[in-house]
Amino acid sequence: MANLNIWSKTSYFQVKDREAFLKEIKEVNTEDLRVEEKDGKFILFGGHFMYVSRDIYNLDGDIIDEVEESMVSILQKHMIQEEKIIVTAAGQEGYRYIGGDAWIITRTDFVYISLEQAIRKAAVEKGIITEEESFELTTDD
């Protein structure tokens, strides 16, 4: 089995409390997450960071468990009220899986779509395939 490689990136966004946001980002386990700040706005780059984990410690400070958490909820908690964030991701596992995803996140909601979902919908709307035909099209094995 080949390794799964995913690259993700957000748009620039503002947070309510810079220090609280950076502290929480440092507390979650992510693969190669990079945070950059420019003109008071943040952008995230990295591997697959839409789901992260957080270590659970006992009273002695030893890690006893971890919980999975959605980066969507973390971003929603910290982003300013009127902010909107777009996240794009592309990934591959050898030639078996190749795909792309996108999210738009607001403080109260989010929408997700895969590249395959988007192209099927666009083709149906343009009338070049039927909705039934769109369900038969997939690059999955």
ZAKEVO-99105 format. One record per residue (C-alpha): residue in three letters; z, y, x. Coordinates in pm, whole numbers, plus 50000, padded with zeros to 5 digits. Layout:
% residues N
ALAZYX ...
END
This chain:
% residues 141
MET500005000050000 ALA499125034650130 ASN501565063450134 LEU501545087449843 ASN500835122749966 ILE501335152349735 TRP501045189349809 SER502465214949567 LYS502585252749549 THR503995278349307 SER502815313249233 TYR505045341749352 PHE508045347149124 GLN511215367949097 VAL514735354649055 LYS517855370248903 ASP520125363449200 ARG518515357649539 GLU521595342149703 ALA522315318249415 PHE518695306649408 LEU518535300149783 LYS521895282049774 GLU520725258649499 ILE517385251849668 LYS519265241849984 GLU521485217949782 VAL518645196849645 ASN516855169649838 THR513155176449863 GLU510485164650099 ASP509155192550317 LEU509925220750072 ARG509195254550223 VAL510485286550061 GLU508945319850155 GLU509945354350039 LYS507665384550030 ASP508405418249871 GLY511355404149675 LYS509355374849536 PHE509485338149627 ILE506825311349664 LEU507465274249714 PHE505225250649913 GLY505685214349991 GLY505365178449892 HIS506155165549546 PHE509015188849456 MET508805189249076 TYR511475162249071 VAL514255165549323 SER517545148049379 ARG521035161249429 ASP523735142449619 ILE527045134649446 TYR530105135349674 ASN533565120049642 LEU536745139449728 ASP536425128550093 GLY532985144550118 ASP531095111650130 ILE527855108049934 ILE528465082849657 ASP525395087449440 GLU522475109949366 VAL520975123549047 GLU517375132548978 GLU516715167348852 SER513655186148736 MET512605215848947 VAL511425231248619 SER515035234448500 ILE516135248648836 LEU513365274748831 GLN514075283348466 LYS517745288748543 HIS517005313548822 MET513805331648722 ILE513975365948560 GLN513455366848182 GLU509865379548176 GLU508655357848466 LYS505935331648441 ILE505305306448720 ILE502265284648774 VAL502645253448987 THR499655234249116 ALA499765200549288 ALA497215177049437 GLY497805142549573 GLN496385109649686 GLU497405074649777 GLY494575061849992 TYR491545061949766 ARG493345044149485 TYR494945074949329 ILE493555109949366 GLY494605136649122 GLY495845170849043 ASP498445185948813 ALA499505220248695 TRP502495235048514 ILE503155269148365 ILE506845276548341 THR508655303848147 ARG512405308648109 THR512445288547787 ASP509535264247803 PHE506825248448014 VAL503485231447974 TYR502015204548200 ILE498485191648230 SER496765167948469 LEU493305174348607 GLU491985144548409 GLN493515157548085 ALA492015191948145 ILE488495179448215 ARG488515155547918 LYS489595183847687 ALA486975207647830 ALA484205181647791 VAL485165174747429 GLU485325212047351 LYS481885216947509 GLY480545187847302 ILE479265166447589 ILE481555137347496 THR483495127847185 GLU487265126447172 GLU487055088647144 GLU484875087047457 SER487355109047643 PHE490075082647599 GLU487885056747771 LEU487385078148082 THR489945073148356 THR490035069948732 ASP493095047148713 ASP492705010648804 
END
